């Protein structure tokens, strides 16, 4: 059993050339957190079959210890892992016919609001173009949210596409869908299905999707759906969505409902929408092609080789951090988790991808504390070895230092030249760059990247929270 001691305060204190020195520093007795390395296989649960019933899916979400962690499966699926696609397809074939929709809806819930990769889109598109199946239904929501292009409208608006994917296809945010499909009955039917489920979050989203359309037929449709609902809180809430239409008569209905509510909805406070229902969000200005090419070429010369093929994607901004993010060298994430346990592995997995293939095949997990004063243990499996390091319980904030400590120890153990570095941030979004050490150090030396420290995002976030609390206390 061996120990590595790596702290990112050490890196900042000693300077840019200190990372290897810090990583190889001897471990003094009782000094600082360490990474323990021993021999251990990946637990068998990681290769267990995925749930194939709605009940099994629910038990899995509740933490069935015989199955792989939900986050592990979802992250690999959305990363486009071919093996995980096959496992999900095998599971889909075993789902009882009368549970197909409920099972697929469970997968929609698991993947909702998650970012899928281009590799996921490439594998999912043929499935979406294929015959109706539970497998297609399970992928449909993530595909509609992350992959849709104008030419995919025919795939998503098929009669056999689940309602949640149809609604997602009509999402009108300019950055993800600048050209929503034309209005049609398929949208009305999908909205009706979502509202019939009785879930306030889904119902409100469906109502807004219709209300924000530019066509009077869409406004009439949400009005008709709302009129058929039994009186109650949900019906009143949907009526407030009328403020998002362009119909003054519907605005008047929304005003009457808002006037009778004890607790005001934010739409009631804002009133009728003053701009066009489809007003485009202002896109950030693009840099000149020459500026983008110059910045790209400079980063390539430093060793960020994924930027070498400029035909692989469209680069529109010359900012080095933006370019490196697009090329998969920088990962940004909210340092505040908003949950317990914190699920540190949800950060470990995308960070490991920054240095691919250096840590390919690694399996990560988090052992959360069993009492209020306990600590997390972050665990990784790779090459038949198990890496373990403690992580502080910081409430609902990631211990970013522990995350980077674990990853650095894995790179060091494998003799890899890649390294991770925290970048400067102005808010609670942490920025981590991972890549060849010479490239990362070269970009910092050239002033293209500004280093930060692993706790910076948390400090900014907590300072902002304290400021808001003071404002609220002053108003009382």
C-alpha positions as CSV (number, residue, x, y, z in Angstrom):
1,X,0.0,0.0,0.0
2,X,1.4,3.4,-1.0
3,X,0.5,7.0,-0.3
4,X,0.7,10.1,-2.5
5,X,0.3,13.6,-0.9
6,X,-0.7,16.3,-3.3
7,X,-2.3,19.6,-2.3
8,X,-3.0,22.5,-4.6
9,X,-2.1,25.0,-2.0
10,X,1.4,23.6,-2.4
11,X,1.3,24.2,-6.2
12,X,0.3,27.8,-5.8
13,X,2.8,28.5,-3.0
14,X,5.8,27.1,-4.9
15,X,4.9,28.4,-8.4
16,X,4.3,26.9,-11.8
17,X,7.2,24.5,-11.8
18,X,6.2,22.9,-8.5
19,X,3.5,20.4,-9.5
20,X,5.8,17.4,-9.9
21,X,7.7,18.4,-6.8
22,X,4.5,18.6,-4.8
23,X,3.2,15.3,-6.2
24,X,6.4,13.5,-5.1
25,X,6.8,15.2,-1.8
26,X,7.4,12.7,1.0
27,X,4.5,12.1,3.3
28,X,5.3,13.2,6.9
29,X,3.4,11.4,9.7
30,X,0.1,13.0,10.3
31,X,0.6,15.7,7.7
32,X,-2.2,16.5,5.3
33,X,-4.6,14.3,3.4
34,X,-3.2,11.5,1.3
35,X,-4.2,9.2,-1.6
36,X,-3.9,5.5,-0.6
37,X,-3.3,3.0,-3.4
38,X,-3.8,-0.7,-3.1
39,X,-4.8,-3.7,-5.3
40,X,-8.5,-4.2,-5.7
41,X,-10.8,-5.0,-8.7
42,X,-13.8,-2.9,-9.8
43,X,-16.8,-4.1,-7.7
44,X,-19.0,-6.6,-9.5
45,X,-22.0,-4.3,-9.2
46,X,-20.6,-2.1,-12.0
47,X,-21.1,-4.8,-14.5
48,X,-24.6,-5.9,-13.3
49,X,-27.5,-5.7,-15.8
50,X,-29.5,-2.5,-15.7
51,X,-33.1,-2.4,-14.4
52,X,-35.8,-3.6,-16.8
53,X,-38.9,-2.9,-14.9
54,X,-40.4,0.4,-13.6
55,X,-40.2,-0.9,-10.0
56,X,-36.6,-2.0,-10.5
57,X,-35.7,1.5,-11.9
58,X,-37.2,3.1,-8.8
59,X,-35.3,0.8,-6.5
60,X,-32.1,1.6,-8.4
61,X,-32.7,5.4,-7.9
62,X,-33.1,4.7,-4.2
63,X,-29.7,3.2,-4.1
64,X,-29.9,-0.6,-4.8
65,X,-26.4,-1.8,-3.7
66,X,-26.4,-4.7,-6.2
67,X,-26.4,-2.3,-9.1
68,X,-23.9,0.3,-10.4
69,X,-24.4,3.8,-9.1
70,X,-27.0,5.8,-11.2
71,X,-24.5,8.6,-11.9
72,X,-21.9,6.2,-13.3
73,X,-24.4,4.7,-15.8
74,X,-26.0,8.0,-16.8
75,X,-22.6,9.8,-17.2
76,X,-21.2,7.0,-19.4
77,X,-24.4,6.8,-21.5
78,X,-24.4,10.6,-22.1
79,X,-20.7,10.5,-22.9
80,X,-21.6,8.1,-25.8
81,X,-20.0,5.0,-24.2
82,X,-20.8,2.2,-26.7
83,X,-20.8,-0.4,-24.0
84,X,-23.4,1.5,-21.9
85,X,-25.6,1.9,-25.0
86,X,-25.5,-1.9,-25.5
87,X,-26.4,-2.5,-21.8
88,X,-29.3,-0.1,-22.0
89,X,-30.5,-1.7,-25.2
90,X,-30.4,-5.2,-23.6
91,X,-32.3,-3.9,-20.7
92,X,-34.9,-2.3,-23.0
93,X,-35.6,-5.6,-24.7
94,X,-36.6,-7.2,-21.3
95,X,-39.1,-4.5,-20.3
96,X,-42.7,-5.8,-20.0
97,X,-44.9,-4.3,-22.7
98,X,-47.2,-2.7,-20.2
99,X,-44.3,-0.9,-18.5
100,X,-42.4,0.4,-21.5
101,X,-43.7,4.0,-21.2
102,X,-43.1,4.2,-17.4
103,X,-39.6,2.6,-17.7
104,X,-38.7,5.1,-20.5
105,X,-40.1,8.0,-18.5
106,X,-37.8,6.9,-15.7
107,X,-34.8,7.3,-18.0
108,X,-36.1,10.7,-19.1
109,X,-36.1,11.8,-15.4
110,X,-32.5,10.5,-15.0
111,X,-31.2,12.3,-18.0
112,X,-33.2,15.5,-17.8
113,X,-31.2,18.7,-17.6
114,X,-28.0,16.7,-18.2
115,X,-25.5,17.5,-21.0
116,X,-24.9,14.9,-23.6
117,X,-21.8,14.7,-25.8
118,X,-21.5,14.6,-29.6
119,X,-20.6,10.9,-29.3
120,X,-24.0,10.3,-27.6
121,X,-25.8,12.2,-30.4
122,X,-24.0,10.2,-33.1
123,X,-25.0,6.9,-31.5
124,X,-28.6,8.0,-30.6
125,X,-29.5,9.4,-34.0
126,X,-29.8,6.1,-35.8
127,X,-31.9,4.8,-32.9
128,X,-34.2,7.8,-33.2
129,X,-34.5,7.2,-36.9
130,X,-35.4,3.5,-36.4
131,X,-38.5,1.7,-35.4
132,X,-40.5,2.5,-32.2
133,X,-39.0,0.8,-29.2
134,X,-38.5,1.3,-25.4
135,X,-34.8,1.9,-26.2
136,X,-35.8,4.8,-28.5
137,X,-38.1,6.2,-25.9
138,X,-35.5,6.1,-23.2
139,X,-33.0,8.0,-25.4
140,X,-35.5,10.5,-26.8
141,X,-35.5,13.1,-24.1
142,X,-31.7,13.5,-24.0
143,X,-31.5,13.4,-27.8
144,X,-34.2,16.2,-28.1
145,X,-32.5,18.3,-25.5
146,X,-28.9,18.0,-26.7
147,X,-28.7,16.8,-30.3
148,X,-31.6,18.2,-32.3
149,X,-30.9,19.9,-35.6
150,X,-33.5,21.3,-38.0
151,X,-33.3,18.1,-40.0
152,X,-34.1,16.1,-36.9
153,X,-37.6,17.5,-36.6
154,X,-39.1,14.7,-38.6
155,X,-37.6,12.2,-36.2
156,X,-38.8,14.0,-33.1
157,X,-42.3,14.8,-34.3
158,X,-43.2,11.3,-35.2
159,X,-46.5,10.0,-33.7
160,X,-44.6,7.4,-31.7
161,X,-42.2,9.9,-30.0
162,X,-42.9,10.4,-26.3
163,X,-44.5,13.6,-25.3
164,X,-41.5,14.8,-23.3
165,X,-39.2,14.7,-26.3
166,X,-41.8,16.5,-28.5
167,X,-42.0,19.3,-26.0
168,X,-38.2,19.5,-25.8
169,X,-38.1,19.7,-29.6
170,X,-40.2,22.9,-29.3
171,X,-37.9,24.6,-26.7
172,X,-37.3,28.0,-28.1
173,X,-34.1,29.2,-26.4
174,X,-32.0,30.7,-29.1
175,X,-28.7,29.1,-27.9
176,X,-30.1,25.5,-28.2
177,X,-32.9,25.8,-30.8
178,X,-32.9,29.0,-32.9
179,X,-35.5,27.5,-35.3
180,X,-38.2,25.6,-33.4
181,X,-40.5,23.4,-35.6
182,X,-43.7,24.9,-36.9
183,X,-46.8,24.7,-34.8
184,X,-48.9,21.6,-35.2
185,X,-51.3,19.3,-33.4
186,X,-48.4,17.1,-32.3
187,X,-47.4,19.9,-29.9
188,X,-50.9,20.3,-28.6
189,X,-51.2,16.5,-27.9
190,X,-47.8,16.4,-26.2
191,X,-48.7,19.4,-24.0
192,X,-52.0,17.7,-23.1
193,X,-50.3,14.5,-22.1
194,X,-47.8,16.4,-19.9
195,X,-50.6,18.4,-18.2
196,X,-52.7,15.3,-17.6
197,X,-49.8,13.8,-15.6
198,X,-50.6,16.3,-12.9
199,X,-47.0,17.2,-12.2
200,X,-46.9,20.9,-11.6
201,X,-43.4,21.3,-13.0
202,X,-44.1,19.5,-16.2
203,X,-47.6,21.0,-16.6
204,X,-46.2,24.6,-16.3
205,X,-43.5,23.9,-18.8
206,X,-45.9,22.5,-21.3
207,X,-48.3,25.5,-20.9
208,X,-45.4,27.9,-21.4
209,X,-44.3,26.1,-24.5
210,X,-47.7,26.7,-26.1
211,X,-48.1,30.2,-24.7
212,X,-44.8,31.4,-26.0
213,X,-45.6,30.3,-29.6
214,X,-46.3,33.1,-32.0
215,X,-49.4,31.5,-33.5
216,X,-52.9,32.4,-32.2
217,X,-53.8,28.7,-32.6
218,X,-51.2,27.8,-29.9
219,X,-52.8,30.3,-27.6
220,X,-56.2,29.0,-28.2
221,X,-54.9,25.5,-27.5
222,X,-53.6,26.2,-24.1
223,X,-56.8,28.2,-23.3
224,X,-58.9,25.2,-24.3
225,X,-56.8,22.8,-22.2
226,X,-57.0,25.0,-19.2
227,X,-60.8,25.5,-19.5
228,X,-61.2,21.7,-19.4
229,X,-59.3,21.3,-16.1
230,X,-61.2,21.0,-12.8
231,X,-60.9,24.2,-10.7
232,X,-57.9,24.3,-8.4
233,X,-54.4,25.4,-7.9
234,X,-53.0,23.7,-11.1
235,X,-55.7,25.2,-13.3
236,X,-55.0,28.7,-11.8
237,X,-51.3,28.3,-12.3
238,X,-51.7,27.4,-15.9
239,X,-54.0,30.4,-16.4
240,X,-51.1,32.7,-15.4
241,X,-49.2,31.4,-18.4
242,X,-51.7,33.3,-20.6
243,X,-49.5,36.4,-19.8
244,X,-46.9,34.9,-22.1
245,X,-49.3,34.9,-25.1
246,X,-50.0,37.8,-27.4
247,X,-53.7,37.8,-26.7
248,X,-55.1,40.7,-24.6
249,X,-58.2,38.7,-23.8
250,X,-56.1,35.9,-22.3
251,X,-54.1,38.6,-20.4
252,X,-57.3,39.7,-18.8
253,X,-58.0,36.1,-17.6
254,X,-54.5,35.9,-16.2
255,X,-55.0,39.2,-14.4
256,X,-58.2,38.0,-12.7
257,X,-56.5,34.7,-11.6
258,X,-53.5,36.6,-10.3
259,X,-55.7,39.0,-8.3
260,X,-57.3,36.1,-6.5
261,X,-54.1,34.3,-5.5
262,X,-52.8,34.6,-2.0
263,X,-49.2,33.8,-3.1
264,X,-48.2,35.5,-6.2
265,X,-46.6,33.6,-9.1
266,X,-43.6,35.4,-10.6
267,X,-45.5,35.7,-13.9
268,X,-48.2,37.6,-12.1
269,X,-45.6,40.1,-10.8
270,X,-44.1,40.5,-14.3
271,X,-47.5,40.9,-16.1
272,X,-48.0,40.6,-19.8
273,X,-45.0,39.9,-21.9
274,X,-43.9,43.2,-23.6
275,X,-41.8,41.7,-26.3
276,X,-42.4,39.2,-29.1
277,X,-43.2,35.7,-27.8
278,X,-40.2,34.5,-29.9
279,X,-37.8,37.4,-29.2
280,X,-34.3,36.0,-29.7
281,X,-31.8,36.2,-26.9
282,X,-28.9,38.4,-27.8
283,X,-26.0,36.2,-28.8
284,X,-22.5,37.3,-27.6
285,X,-20.5,39.1,-30.3
286,X,-18.2,36.9,-32.4
287,X,-14.5,37.6,-32.7
288,X,-13.0,38.0,-36.1
289,X,-11.9,34.9,-37.9
290,X,-8.3,36.1,-37.9
291,X,-8.3,36.6,-34.1
292,X,-9.9,33.2,-33.6
293,X,-7.3,31.5,-35.9
294,X,-4.4,33.3,-34.2
295,X,-5.5,32.2,-30.7
296,X,-6.2,28.6,-31.9
297,X,-2.8,28.4,-33.6
298,X,-1.0,29.6,-30.5
299,X,-2.7,27.0,-28.3
300,X,-1.9,24.3,-30.8
301,X,1.8,25.4,-30.7
302,X,1.8,24.9,-26.9
303,X,0.6,21.3,-27.2
304,X,-3.2,21.4,-27.1
305,X,-3.4,19.1,-30.1
306,X,-7.2,18.6,-30.2
307,X,-7.4,22.2,-31.5
308,X,-5.2,21.3,-34.5
309,X,-8.1,20.2,-36.8
310,X,-10.1,23.4,-37.2
311,X,-12.6,21.6,-39.4
312,X,-13.8,19.4,-36.5
313,X,-16.0,22.2,-35.0
314,X,-16.7,25.9,-35.5
315,X,-14.7,28.2,-33.3
316,X,-16.2,31.7,-33.0
317,X,-14.4,33.2,-30.0
318,X,-10.7,33.9,-29.5
319,X,-10.8,33.7,-25.7
320,X,-8.3,30.9,-24.8
321,X,-10.5,29.4,-22.0
322,X,-13.5,29.3,-24.4
323,X,-11.4,27.6,-27.1
324,X,-10.0,25.1,-24.6
325,X,-13.5,24.4,-23.3
326,X,-14.8,23.7,-26.8
327,X,-11.9,21.4,-27.5
328,X,-12.4,19.4,-24.2
329,X,-9.5,20.7,-22.2
330,X,-11.5,22.8,-19.7
331,X,-14.4,21.8,-17.6
332,X,-16.7,24.3,-15.8
333,X,-19.0,23.3,-13.0
334,X,-21.0,24.8,-10.1
335,X,-19.0,24.2,-7.0
336,X,-22.2,24.2,-5.0
337,X,-24.0,20.9,-5.4
338,X,-27.4,21.7,-3.7
339,X,-27.7,18.1,-2.5
340,X,-26.6,15.5,-0.1
341,X,-24.6,13.4,-0.6
342,X,-22.5,15.7,-2.9
343,X,-21.8,13.1,-5.6
344,X,-18.1,14.1,-6.2
345,X,-17.9,11.3,-8.8
346,X,-20.1,13.5,-11.1
347,X,-17.2,15.9,-11.3
348,X,-14.4,13.3,-11.3
349,X,-15.7,11.6,-14.5
350,X,-15.8,14.7,-16.8
351,X,-12.5,15.9,-15.4
352,X,-10.9,12.5,-16.2
353,X,-12.1,13.0,-19.8
354,X,-10.1,16.2,-20.1
355,X,-6.9,14.2,-20.2
356,X,-8.1,11.3,-22.3
357,X,-6.8,8.7,-22.9
358,X,-4.7,9.0,-19.8
359,X,-7.4,7.9,-17.4
360,X,-9.7,6.0,-19.8
361,X,-11.4,3.1,-18.1
362,X,-11.3,4.6,-14.6
363,X,-14.3,4.0,-12.4
364,X,-15.1,6.6,-9.7
365,X,-17.3,6.5,-6.6
366,X,-18.0,8.4,-3.5
367,X,-18.5,6.9,0.0
368,X,-20.5,9.5,1.9
369,X,-20.2,10.2,5.6
370,X,-22.5,8.3,7.9
371,X,-22.6,11.0,10.6
372,X,-22.6,14.8,10.8
373,X,-18.9,15.0,11.6
374,X,-17.7,12.4,9.1
375,X,-15.7,12.8,5.9
376,X,-16.3,11.6,2.4
377,X,-14.0,9.1,0.8
378,X,-13.4,9.5,-2.9
379,X,-12.5,6.2,-4.6
380,X,-11.2,5.3,-8.1
381,X,-10.4,2.0,-9.7
382,X,-8.0,1.7,-12.6
383,X,-5.5,-1.0,-13.7
384,X,-6.5,-3.3,-11.0
385,X,-5.7,-0.7,-8.4
386,X,-7.9,1.2,-6.0
387,X,-7.2,4.9,-5.1
388,X,-8.8,6.4,-2.0
389,X,-8.6,9.8,-0.5
390,X,-10.7,11.7,2.1
391,X,-12.8,14.7,1.1
392,X,-14.1,17.2,3.6
393,X,-17.8,17.4,4.2
394,X,-18.4,21.1,3.2
395,X,-22.1,20.9,3.3
396,X,-23.4,21.2,-0.2
397,X,-20.0,22.3,-1.7
398,X,-17.6,20.0,-3.5
399,X,-14.1,19.5,-2.0
400,X,-12.4,20.4,-5.2
401,X,-8.9,20.0,-3.7
402,X,-9.7,16.4,-2.9
403,X,-11.0,15.8,-6.4
404,X,-7.8,17.1,-8.0
405,X,-5.7,15.3,-5.5
406,X,-7.2,11.9,-6.5
407,X,-6.8,12.6,-10.2
408,X,-3.3,13.8,-9.9
409,X,-2.3,10.7,-7.9
410,X,-3.7,8.5,-10.7
411,X,-1.7,10.3,-13.3
412,X,1.4,10.2,-11.2
413,X,1.0,6.4,-10.6
414,X,0.6,5.8,-14.3
415,X,3.6,8.0,-15.2
416,X,1.5,10.3,-17.3
417,X,2.6,13.8,-18.4
418,X,-0.8,15.3,-18.1
419,X,-1.8,17.6,-15.2
420,X,-4.8,19.4,-13.8
421,X,-4.9,23.1,-12.7
422,X,-7.6,25.3,-11.2
423,X,-8.2,28.5,-13.2
424,X,-9.2,31.8,-11.8
425,X,-13.0,32.3,-11.5
426,X,-15.1,35.4,-10.7
427,X,-18.1,33.4,-9.3
428,X,-19.0,30.0,-7.9
429,X,-18.4,28.2,-11.2
430,X,-15.1,26.3,-10.8
431,X,-12.9,26.1,-13.9
432,X,-10.4,23.2,-14.3
433,X,-8.0,22.7,-17.1
434,X,-6.5,19.3,-17.9
435,X,-4.0,18.5,-20.5
436,X,-0.3,18.0,-21.2
437,X,1.7,19.6,-18.4
438,X,3.9,21.5,-20.8
439,X,0.9,22.9,-22.6
440,X,-0.9,24.0,-19.4
441,X,2.3,25.6,-17.9
442,X,3.0,27.2,-21.2
443,X,-0.4,28.8,-21.5
444,X,-0.1,30.1,-18.0
445,X,3.4,31.5,-18.6
446,X,2.1,33.2,-21.8
447,X,-0.7,34.8,-19.9
448,X,-3.4,32.9,-21.8
449,X,-4.7,31.2,-18.7
450,X,-4.9,32.7,-15.2
451,X,-4.4,30.1,-12.4
452,X,-6.7,30.1,-9.4
453,X,-7.0,27.9,-6.4
454,X,-9.4,25.0,-5.7
455,X,-11.4,26.8,-3.1
456,X,-12.0,30.1,-5.0
457,X,-15.4,29.2,-6.5
458,X,-16.7,28.2,-3.0
459,X,-15.5,31.5,-1.5
460,X,-17.2,33.5,-4.2
461,X,-20.4,31.6,-3.8
462,X,-20.5,31.9,0.0
463,X,-19.7,35.6,-0.2
464,X,-22.6,36.1,-2.6
465,X,-24.9,34.1,-0.3
466,X,-23.9,36.2,2.7
467,X,-24.5,39.4,0.7
468,X,-28.0,38.3,-0.2
469,X,-28.8,37.3,3.4
470,X,-27.8,40.8,4.5
471,X,-30.1,42.4,2.0
472,X,-33.0,40.2,3.1
473,X,-32.3,40.9,6.7
474,X,-32.2,44.7,6.0
475,X,-35.7,44.5,4.4
476,X,-37.2,42.8,7.4
